[in-house]
Amino acid sequence: AAGRLDGGVSAVDAVIAESDAADAHFVKAILLRLRGDGQGSHRSLERALVVSPDHLRSRIELVSQAIDAGDHDRAGVLLSAQSGADDARIEFLKAKLDARRGKLAEARTRIAAGRLR
């Protein structure tokens, strides 16, 4: 499996060399995470947001990583920077962040408001 992941990363690197597309950086990040390279994955997600600041999948992954690492301030910044995303995943992460910050009432309110579909 490691060889396939390495081959996948190489293939995505070739795409990035041609187009520097946010989707390609996102795919690379997932492949690197599966390979056990958390730092490389993080760098690829950050690059995806530089290329396309509204790249939702990269932002969601970065927010998840920040919440899981206990970096609630970073997660909040990333969530607030997402412009106009009416997405259940973003609302879920906002509720999760509220809960991790000990704001259980806010998390429940967010969920009860039906914004999580």
C-alpha positions in Angstrom: 0.0 0.0 0.0 2.9 2.4 0.8 4.1 2.1 -2.8 0.7 3.0 -4.2 0.5 6.0 -1.9 4.0 7.1 -3.0 3.0 6.7 -6.6 -0.2 8.7 -6.0 1.8 11.5 -4.4 4.2 11.6 -7.3 1.3 11.7 -9.8 -0.4 14.5 -7.9 2.9 16.4 -7.7 3.0 16.2 -11.5 -0.4 17.8 -11.7 0.5 20.5 -9.2 3.6 21.3 -11.2 1.3 21.9 -14.2 -1.6 23.7 -12.6 -1.1 24.4 -8.9 -4.8 23.6 -8.4 -6.4 23.6 -4.9 -8.1 20.2 -5.6 -4.7 18.7 -6.3 -3.2 20.0 -3.1 -6.2 18.6 -1.2 -5.7 15.2 -2.8 -2.0 15.3 -1.9 -2.9 16.2 1.7 -5.1 13.2 2.0 -2.5 10.9 0.5 0.2 12.3 2.8 -2.1 11.8 5.8 -2.7 8.2 4.8 1.0 7.8 4.5 1.5 9.1 8.0 2.9 12.5 7.1 0.7 14.8 9.1 3.0 17.8 8.7 3.1 17.4 4.9 -0.6 17.0 4.8 -1.1 20.2 6.8 1.3 22.1 4.5 -0.7 20.8 1.4 -4.0 21.9 2.9 -2.6 25.3 3.8 -1.3 25.6 0.2 -4.7 24.7 -1.2 -6.2 27.7 0.8 -3.5 30.0 -0.6 -4.4 28.9 -4.1 -8.2 29.1 -3.4 -9.2 30.7 -0.1 -12.7 29.3 -0.4 -11.6 25.7 -0.9 -14.2 24.2 1.4 -12.8 20.6 1.7 -9.3 21.9 2.7 -10.8 24.3 5.2 -12.9 21.5 6.7 -9.9 19.2 7.0 -7.8 22.0 8.6 -10.5 22.9 11.1 -10.9 19.3 12.0 -7.2 18.9 12.6 -7.1 22.1 14.7 -10.0 21.0 16.9 -8.5 17.6 17.4 -5.1 19.1 18.3 -6.8 21.4 20.8 -6.0 24.5 18.8 -9.4 26.0 19.2 -8.4 29.6 18.4 -7.0 28.5 15.0 -10.1 26.4 14.4 -12.2 29.5 15.1 -10.2 31.7 12.8 -10.5 29.1 10.0 -14.2 28.8 10.5 -14.8 32.6 10.5 -12.7 33.0 7.4 -15.0 30.7 5.4 -17.2 33.1 3.4 -20.7 32.2 2.6 -20.5 28.5 3.2 -23.9 27.2 3.9 -22.7 23.7 4.5 -23.7 21.2 7.2 -20.1 20.2 7.7 -19.1 23.7 8.7 -22.1 23.9 11.1 -21.1 20.6 12.6 -17.6 21.8 13.1 -18.9 25.0 14.7 -21.0 22.9 17.1 -18.0 20.6 17.8 -15.8 23.6 18.5 -18.4 25.1 20.9 -18.5 21.7 22.7 -14.8 21.5 22.9 -14.6 25.0 24.3 -17.1 23.9 27.0 -19.9 25.9 25.4 -22.4 23.0 25.5 -25.5 25.2 25.5 -24.3 26.9 22.3 -23.5 23.6 20.7 -26.9 22.2 21.5 -28.6 25.4 20.3 -26.7 25.2 17.0 -27.7 21.6 16.5 -31.3 22.2 17.6 -31.7 25.1 15.3 -31.8 22.6 12.5 -28.8 24.0 10.7 -27.3 20.5 10.7 -29.1 18.7 8.0 
